[in-house]
Amino acid sequence: MNISQQSRLAVLALVSALAACQPTVETPVATQVVEIPVEIDVAGVLRSVKSGEDAMYFVHMRSARGEDVTGEDLITHVTHVAPGDQLVWSVSDPSVAITGFTYEVIEGSDPLASTPGPSGDGNWEADISTNAVSGDAFKYTVFFSIDGGGEYSWDPIVKVDKKDGEVGADGSGN
């Protein structure tokens, strides 16, 4: 091997070593799980059917701050999310099953990256797009049944208005 070949090999080895030392830059994606736990007063819902009351008065959604949101407050309750967050709706009573989900965009563009659907464990999940922007919002309806019968619902709002990892304006994730 002559000096010219040795020099080329040394340069190639140096370039390879430098390339290996370069940090890789990854685009950060905030995937925080935003849990939306719901407790259903089953007896109250079943009574409401007979009395003509609205079942939403027997649906209790917990905000991230632990506040009980029920009745007409469910209609205007806003869950605050960031791009890349994952939403998880869950019910605590095994006799209650989420059976469906509809939504409509009420501000901006559709912030969902995936259509809400069952996760296999009784919960329903959806992902907020990493391209969602502040102000994107949707109003949704979650349908549920009790012991496989009836169809009931609740109708809150999800709004993108925080940055990755930031808490909502109310000091919470919900």
Residue pairs with C-beta under 8 A, 6 or more apart in sequence:
28 164
29 84
29 130
29 164
30 82
30 83
30 84
30 85
30 163
30 164
30 165
31 84
31 85
31 86
32 82
32 84
32 85
32 86
32 165
32 173
33 85
33 86
33 88
34 64
34 79
34 81
34 85
34 86
34 87
34 88
34 173
34 174
35 64
35 88
35 90
36 61
36 62
36 79
36 87
36 88
36 89
36 90
36 174
37 61
37 62
37 90
37 91
37 92
38 59
38 60
38 61
38 62
38 89
38 90
38 91
38 92
38 142
38 154
39 59
39 60
39 62
39 91
39 92
39 93
40 58
40 59
40 60
40 91
40 92
40 93
40 96
40 144
40 146
41 58
41 59
41 60
42 58
42 93
42 95
42 96
42 146
44 57
44 58
45 55
45 58
45 59
45 146
45 150
45 152
46 146
46 150
47 53
48 54
48 55
48 57
48 58
49 55
49 150
54 71
55 152
55 153
56 70
56 71
56 72
56 74
56 75
56 153
56 154
56 155
57 70
57 71
58 70
59 70
59 74
59 152
59 154
60 68
60 69
60 70
61 68
61 69
61 70
61 74
61 77
61 154
61 156
62 68
62 69
62 174
63 69
63 77
63 79
63 170
63 172
63 174
64 168
64 172
64 173
64 174
65 170
65 171
65 172
65 174
69 77
69 156
74 154
74 155
74 156
75 155
75 156
76 156
76 157
77 156
77 157
78 137
78 156
78 157
78 158
78 159
79 87
79 156
79 157
79 158
79 159
79 173
79 174
80 159
80 161
80 162
80 167
80 168
80 169
80 170
80 172
80 173
80 174
81 87
81 111
81 128
81 132
81 158
81 159
81 160
81 161
81 162
81 173
82 128
82 160
82 162
82 163
82 164
82 165
82 166
83 111
83 128
83 129
83 130
83 131
83 132
83 133
83 160
83 164
84 127
84 128
84 129
84 130
84 164
85 127
85 128
86 125
86 126
86 127
86 128
87 116
87 125
87 126
87 127
87 128
87 158
88 119
88 123
88 124
88 125
89 98
89 116
89 123
89 124
89 125
89 142
90 122
90 123
91 97
91 98
91 122
91 144
94 122
95 146
95 147
96 144
96 145
96 146
97 122
97 144
97 145
97 148
98 118
98 122
98 123
98 124
98 142
98 143
98 144
99 143
99 144
99 145
99 151
100 142
100 143
101 116
101 117
101 124
101 126
101 140
101 141
101 142
101 143
102 140
102 141
102 143
103 112
103 116
103 138
103 139
103 140
103 141
104 138
104 139
104 140
105 111
105 136
105 137
105 138
106 137
106 138
106 139
106 157
107 135
107 136
107 137
107 159
108 133
108 135
108 136
108 137
108 160
109 132
109 133
109 136
110 129
110 136
110 138
111 128
111 129
111 132
111 136
111 137
111 138
111 158
111 160
112 126
112 127
112 128
112 129
112 138
113 126
113 127
113 128
113 129
113 130
113 132
114 125
114 126
114 127
115 126
116 124
116 125
116 126
116 140
117 124
117 125
117 126
118 124
118 125
119 125
124 142
128 158
128 160
132 160
133 160
134 160
134 161
134 162
135 159
135 160
135 161
136 159
136 160
137 157
137 158
137 159
137 160
138 157
138 158
139 155
139 156
139 157
140 155
140 156
140 157
140 158
141 153
141 154
141 155
142 153
142 154
142 155
143 151
143 152
143 153
144 151
144 152
144 153
145 151
145 152
146 152
161 168
161 169
162 168
162 169
167 173
168 174
